[in-house]
Amino acid sequence: MTTARLDNVNHGSLRVLTGHGAAFGEAVNQVAVFASEFADVQRDYPILFRRDEQNMLQALAILGLGRDENLYLDGDRWNAFYIPALMRRGPFMIGFADDGEPVIHVDLDHPRIVADGSKGEPLFLPQGGHAPALEAAVDALRTIHMGVEAANALTTLFTEMKLAEPVQLQVSVSDTEVVDFEGYLAVTPEKIASLDGATLERLNKAGLLEVAVFAAASLTNMSRLIAYRQRRGA
């Protein structure tokens, strides 16, 4: 990976490929998602959680039932209303300037980057401003940045309230195929219903009650994954 701080002088001729496909690293069965996008994610994907190396809770949108299987990906089409921010950001990431301000960096080796201008969408307008493709990436980066800032509060409260509980999910794809989801945690409607008023108020004041409700509601999308797998198998 070769990264650089993005600017319209050094990178004015760069273009970005905006389609979908396995060539862009999208053939994966899960992707990290953030509290700042749960309202959109929960409409299309099941949301589960894992603990990372620092024992932080990381939310994951489940995209497939098998290894390297993205059931929302159909060739060069992504069949969902919402695409998670980490997928939409493409070759761009958040870095920080010497004064601590967030700035955009670009991975010049990313498969979406085209250096010779032969294809893809421009990053900058002729006058130097952000072109639509870069604006879309900036929107995704903003969502990620907001989600990272909320991560500590989410981990603290969800852990204290035992909201994200270990879950054993067995997904029956057919009479002969059962997929086990092990090592995950989930927020369930039953757990939210068991919380007392004071706990719900704390969650609400922290801006995380809706986040918990969205995570619980998302679990119904497991049936969508099963239907996608069954159709693909047929």
NORVEN-V37184 format. One record per backbone hydrogen bond with DSSP energy under -0.5 kcal/mol. NH is the residue of the N-H (numbers start at 1). CO is the residue of the C=O. Records with the same first field share a line. If there is no record, write none. Layout:
NH->CO, CO
This chain:
3->1
4->106
6->104
11->7
14->11
15->114
16->121
17->112
20->76
24->21
25->22
26->21
28->26
31->61
33->59
37->34
38->35
40->37
41->37
42->38
43->40
44->41
45->41
46->62
48->46, 60
49->185
50->58
52->56
55->52
58->50
59->33, 57
60->48
61->31
62->46, 60
63->29, 61
64->29
69->66
70->68
71->63, 69
73->70
74->72, 77
76->74
77->74
79->72, 77
80->78
87->84
88->84
89->85
90->87
92->89
93->105
95->103
97->101
100->97
103->95
105->93
106->4
107->91
108->2, 106
110->107
113->110
114->15
121->16
123->14
125->129
128->125
131->123
134->131
135->131
136->132
137->133
138->134
139->135
140->136
141->137
142->138
143->139
144->140
145->141
146->142
147->143
148->144
149->145
150->146
151->147, 148
154->150
155->151
156->152
157->153
158->154
159->155
160->156
161->157
162->159
163->158
164->158
165->163, 186
167->184
169->167, 181
170->168
171->169, 179
172->170
173->171, 177
174->177
179->171
180->178
181->169
182->180
184->167
185->49
186->165
188->186
192->188
193->189
194->190
195->192
200->196
201->197
202->198
203->199
204->200
205->201
206->202
207->204
208->203
209->203
212->208
213->209
214->210
215->211
216->212
217->213
218->214
219->215, 216
220->217
221->218
222->219
223->220
225->221
226->222
227->223
228->224
229->225
230->226
231->227
232->228
233->229
234->230
